[in-house]
Amino acid sequence: MIRLRLNLIISLLACGTVLADQAATEPSEPRVARFPHVEIDLNNKQIRVQCETLNAHMPLEFFCVVRGGQEHESVLRTDARPSTIHFGLLALGAKPGEPAHVDQATRMWYAPTGDPVKISCRYLLNGKMVEVPACRMMRSVKTKQEMPPMDWVFDGSRLLPDGRYAADLTGYVVSIVNFDLTMIDVPELASNANETLEWEYDPDWVPTKGTAVTMIIEPAGAPAATRPAAGKPADQYNPGPGLNGGN
């Protein structure tokens, strides 16, 4: 944790230098820090991530992954580093929580926690530029109904024992079912077991594979999600193989 904090402090100092340089050269956007495939807009409190569509033809586990990762189960892919996005959220004042996990003492599963964030996407659809909530780009496998709107949670992935940021290794940026090492998750217990997957991409709202998309992540402004008063007993819940303690 100390190493991660030191790295973030160094990044923050670098960001300050970038912002100072831009203030002198780009007065119209004096507080936008640019990193590879990521913009951190301090004025508008936005993280803008360069992505592209995937058109995965199977039930989804993710909304966004890093290129070369679980692309067959995701709506979007990106070349951005999850740790850069994590840093950007910290710069906007968001605080990470923790991924879904089992409490070994009580043998109860608890949902992910962390500051809530909103996710929307801007892209060209049928010749018009649109900006839609991320949920609108997914629909139920069974009913074909749009995913209900929600705020996501910044659970923050994990720091591995060797000091590396886990999401940089897994490529898990935004998940729609719980994973131990994802950076942004849904605010509820959602098993990643194959038989429980319930969402697919919506071809009415997701354009052809390879279409450029700007994913916009913003603090939702609501209070941070803390541990729920009640979880699910470990002997009555199968979280799937993607969680520490899962089957």
Rosetta blueprint (number, residue, H / E / L):
1 M L
2 I H
3 R H
4 L H
5 R H
6 L H
7 N H
8 L H
9 I H
10 I H
11 S H
12 L H
13 L H
14 A H
15 C H
16 G H
17 T H
18 V H
19 L H
20 A H
21 D H
22 Q H
23 A H
24 A H
25 T H
26 E L
27 P L
28 S L
29 E L
30 P L
31 R L
32 V E
33 A E
34 R E
35 F E
36 P L
37 H L
38 V E
39 E E
40 I E
41 D E
42 L L
43 N L
44 N L
45 K L
46 Q E
47 I E
48 R E
49 V E
50 Q E
51 C E
52 E E
53 T E
54 L L
55 N L
56 A L
57 H L
58 M L
59 P L
60 L L
61 E L
62 F E
63 F E
64 C E
65 V E
66 V E
67 R L
68 G L
69 G L
70 Q L
71 E H
72 H H
73 E H
74 S E
75 V E
76 L E
77 R E
78 T E
79 D L
80 A L
81 R L
82 P H
83 S H
84 T H
85 I H
86 H H
87 F H
88 G H
89 L H
90 L H
91 A H
92 L L
93 G L
94 A L
95 K L
96 P E
97 G E
98 E E
99 P L
100 A L
101 H E
102 V E
103 D E
104 Q L
105 A L
106 T L
107 R L
108 M E
109 W E
110 Y E
111 A L
112 P L
113 T E
114 G E
115 D L
116 P E
117 V E
118 K E
119 I E
120 S E
121 C E
122 R E
123 Y E
124 L E
125 L E
126 N L
127 G L
128 K E
129 M E
130 V E
131 E E
132 V E
133 P E
134 A H
135 C H
136 R H
137 M H
138 M E
139 R E
140 S E
141 V L
142 K L
143 T L
144 K L
145 Q L
146 E E
147 M L
148 P L
149 P L
150 M L
151 D L
152 W E
153 V E
154 F L
155 D L
156 G L
157 S L
158 R L
159 L E
160 L L
161 P L
162 D L
163 G L
164 R L
165 Y E
166 A H
167 A H
168 D H
169 L H
170 T H
171 G L
172 Y E
173 V E
174 V E
175 S E
176 I L
177 V L
178 N L
179 F L
180 D L
181 L L
182 T L
183 M L
184 I E
185 D E
186 V L
187 P L
188 E L
189 L L
190 A L
191 S L
192 N L
193 A L
194 N H
195 E H
196 T H
197 L L
198 E L
199 W E
200 E E
201 Y E
202 D L
203 P L
204 D L
205 W L
206 V L
207 P L
208 T L
209 K L
210 G L
211 T L
212 A E
213 V E
214 T E
215 M E
216 I E
217 I E
218 E E
219 P E
220 A L
221 G L
222 A L
223 P L
224 A L
225 A E
226 T L
227 R L
228 P L
229 A L
230 A L
231 G L
232 K E
233 P E
234 A H
235 D H
236 Q H
237 Y L
238 N L
239 P L
240 G L
241 P L
242 G L
243 L L
244 N L
245 G L
246 G L
247 N L
